[in-house]
Amino acid sequence: MGLFNGQVAWVTGAGRGIGRAAALALADQGAAVAVVSRTQNEIDRVAAEIISRGGRSIATILDVSNWAMVEWAATQIEQALGPIDILINNAGVLDPLGKLWETDPEEFGRSIDINLSGAYYCMRAVLPGMVQRGRGVIVNISSGAATSTSPGWSAYAASKAGLDHLTRCLAVDLKGTPIRTYALHPGLIETKMQAALRSATDDQLPPAWRQFFLDQQQAGKIFSTDVPARAIAWLASPRCDLDNGATIDLRMQPEYIEKIDRALSA
Ligand SMILES: NC(=O)c1ccc[n+]([C@@H]2O[C@H](COP(=O)([O-])OP(=O)(O)OC[C@H]3O[C@@H](n4cnc5c(N)ncnc54)[C@H](OP(=O)(O)O)[C@@H]3O)[C@@H](O)[C@H]2O)c1
């Protein structure tokens, strides 16, 4: 018996990286999973992988920064799989990198549109149904960048700080309902986004800061995508015992990794 049998999950940015691993983890626990991103062949592959393991899945092309598309996608998903019980707001972009006064204003706006407004749009699309049905969980994939300052990624850090606070604000709005929401800082995870940090140019990230990511890789301190995927499954499950609106950081609070493994294998 899986933790999510009979439930429907929607994972954004699920074509690769953390989103892909989360989609597979939720499906392995019985959820029917809608995988979305802007790259058709990547989401098709993930949906096919879920189906080949005996699960249910659909792949829907979506740019989360477009409210009309988000509304359309939510309707398509619910028609195909049923009411959405679990939303994983994982889609995210790193750019623009560089000193704040050298970044492209349009790219700054794009970062906020995807990392912050995109998450809001997906919440906005699913919450009326969740509140009406009296069930649902929303997990927002944020970042340690939300609470630390590092040179060269102001747009990313500001968008993720906004996402953490949006999560707390939503929890206050949800008071009196059984709907839960959390933010997750996954730590340093081996994905295309992490590789982009290691190969950033000098005008994007100071060499010492780029070296930090290379050193972390050489020291084996970059987690595989399975680590945040298990955390996402735990947060979405009834076994999660956090206060509503909480944020956890797997790098700064590694004790959660063991706790999550224990809770999931119980
Ligand atoms: N890797 C890390 O070390 C790390 C650390 C902290 C936080 N995070 C967060 O974890 C999340 C996943 O990152 P990742 O490392 O797995 O990165 P990734 O491999 O680059 O994956 C990002 C995913 O988001 C999708 N995406 C980007 N823009 C989108 C849009 N407008 N609409 C829909 N989908 C979109 C991408 O697909 P398309 O480009 O095809 O749309 C891709 O599927 C992000 O929110 C990131 O900020 C990652």
Ligand as a Chemical Component Dictionary entry (heavy atoms), coordinates in Angstrom:
data_LIG
# 
_chem_comp.id                   LIG 
_chem_comp.type                 NON-POLYMER 
_chem_comp.pdbx_formal_charge   0 
_chem_comp.three_letter_code    LIG 
# 
loop_
_chem_comp_atom.comp_id 
_chem_comp_atom.atom_id 
_chem_comp_atom.alt_atom_id 
_chem_comp_atom.type_symbol 
_chem_comp_atom.charge 
_chem_comp_atom.model_Cartn_x 
_chem_comp_atom.model_Cartn_y 
_chem_comp_atom.model_Cartn_z 
_chem_comp_atom.pdbx_ordinal 
LIG N1  N1  N 0  20.124 21.783 -7.796  1  
LIG C1  C1  C 0  20.314 22.456 -6.666  2  
LIG O1  O1  O 0  21.409 22.397 -6.066  3  
LIG C2  C2  C 0  19.201 23.271 -6.071  4  
LIG C3  C3  C 0  19.447 23.874 -4.830  5  
LIG C4  C4  C 0  18.432 24.625 -4.244  6  
LIG C5  C5  C 0  17.208 24.760 -4.875  7  
LIG N2  N2  N 1  16.990 24.168 -6.108  8  
LIG C6  C6  C 0  15.668 24.336 -6.710  9  
LIG O2  O2  O 0  15.154 23.090 -7.110  10 
LIG C7  C7  C 0  14.269 23.258 -8.218  11 
LIG C8  C8  C 0  14.655 22.285 -9.320  12 
LIG O3  O3  O 0  15.953 22.598 -9.765  13 
LIG P1  P1  P 0  16.955 21.562 -10.466 14 
LIG O4  O4  O 0  18.246 21.728 -9.779  15 
LIG O5  O5  O -1 16.317 20.240 -10.590 16 
LIG O6  O6  O 0  17.093 22.304 -11.869 17 
LIG P2  P2  P 0  16.950 21.840 -13.380 18 
LIG O7  O7  O 0  17.572 20.510 -13.588 19 
LIG O8  O8  O 0  17.399 22.990 -14.171 20 
LIG O9  O9  O 0  15.371 21.649 -13.526 21 
LIG C9  C9  C 0  14.494 22.740 -13.521 22 
LIG C10 C10 C 0  13.153 22.293 -14.036 23 
LIG O10 O10 O 0  12.274 23.421 -14.049 24 
LIG C11 C11 C 0  11.695 23.527 -15.348 25 
LIG N3  N3  N 0  11.319 24.904 -15.640 26 
LIG C12 C12 C 0  12.108 25.996 -15.688 27 
LIG N4  N4  N 0  11.389 27.073 -16.036 28 
LIG C13 C13 C 0  10.109 26.654 -16.198 29 
LIG C14 C14 C 0  8.905  27.291 -16.561 30 
LIG N5  N5  N 0  8.856  28.604 -16.843 31 
LIG N6  N6  N 0  7.774  26.566 -16.625 32 
LIG C15 C15 C 0  7.796  25.235 -16.353 33 
LIG N7  N7  N 0  8.913  24.553 -16.028 34 
LIG C16 C16 C 0  10.054 25.271 -15.953 35 
LIG C17 C17 C 0  12.778 22.988 -16.279 36 
LIG O11 O11 O 0  12.265 22.584 -17.536 37 
LIG P3  P3  P 0  12.193 23.517 -18.835 38 
LIG O12 O12 O 0  13.379 24.439 -18.802 39 
LIG O13 O13 O 0  12.193 22.522 -19.933 40 
LIG O14 O14 O 0  10.894 24.237 -18.708 41 
LIG C18 C18 C 0  13.239 21.779 -15.476 42 
LIG O15 O15 O 0  12.359 20.689 -15.678 43 
LIG C19 C19 C 0  14.383 24.721 -8.641  44 
LIG O16 O16 O 0  13.300 25.451 -8.147  45 
LIG C20 C20 C 0  15.674 25.162 -7.975  46 
LIG O17 O17 O 0  15.696 26.534 -7.726  47 
LIG C21 C21 C 0  17.964 23.432 -6.706  48 
# 
loop_
_chem_comp_bond.comp_id 
_chem_comp_bond.atom_id_1 
_chem_comp_bond.atom_id_2 
_chem_comp_bond.value_order 
_chem_comp_bond.pdbx_ordinal 
LIG N1  C1  SING 1  
LIG C1  O1  DOUB 2  
LIG C1  C2  SING 3  
LIG C2  C3  SING 4  
LIG C2  C21 DOUB 5  
LIG C3  C4  DOUB 6  
LIG C4  C5  SING 7  
LIG C5  N2  DOUB 8  
LIG N2  C6  SING 9  
LIG N2  C21 SING 10 
LIG C6  O2  SING 11 
LIG C6  C20 SING 12 
LIG O2  C7  SING 13 
LIG C7  C8  SING 14 
LIG C7  C19 SING 15 
LIG C8  O3  SING 16 
LIG O3  P1  SING 17 
LIG P1  O4  DOUB 18 
LIG P1  O5  SING 19 
LIG P1  O6  SING 20 
LIG O6  P2  SING 21 
LIG P2  O7  DOUB 22 
LIG P2  O8  SING 23 
LIG P2  O9  SING 24 
LIG O9  C9  SING 25 
LIG C9  C10 SING 26 
LIG C10 O10 SING 27 
LIG C10 C18 SING 28 
LIG O10 C11 SING 29 
LIG C11 N3  SING 30 
LIG C11 C17 SING 31 
LIG N3  C12 SING 32 
LIG N3  C16 SING 33 
LIG C12 N4  DOUB 34 
LIG N4  C13 SING 35 
LIG C13 C14 SING 36 
LIG C13 C16 DOUB 37 
LIG C14 N5  SING 38 
LIG C14 N6  DOUB 39 
LIG N6  C15 SING 40 
LIG C15 N7  DOUB 41 
LIG N7  C16 SING 42 
LIG C17 O11 SING 43 
LIG C17 C18 SING 44 
LIG O11 P3  SING 45 
LIG P3  O12 DOUB 46 
LIG P3  O13 SING 47 
LIG P3  O14 SING 48 
LIG C18 O15 SING 49 
LIG C19 O16 SING 50 
LIG C19 C20 SING 51 
LIG C20 O17 SING 52 
# 
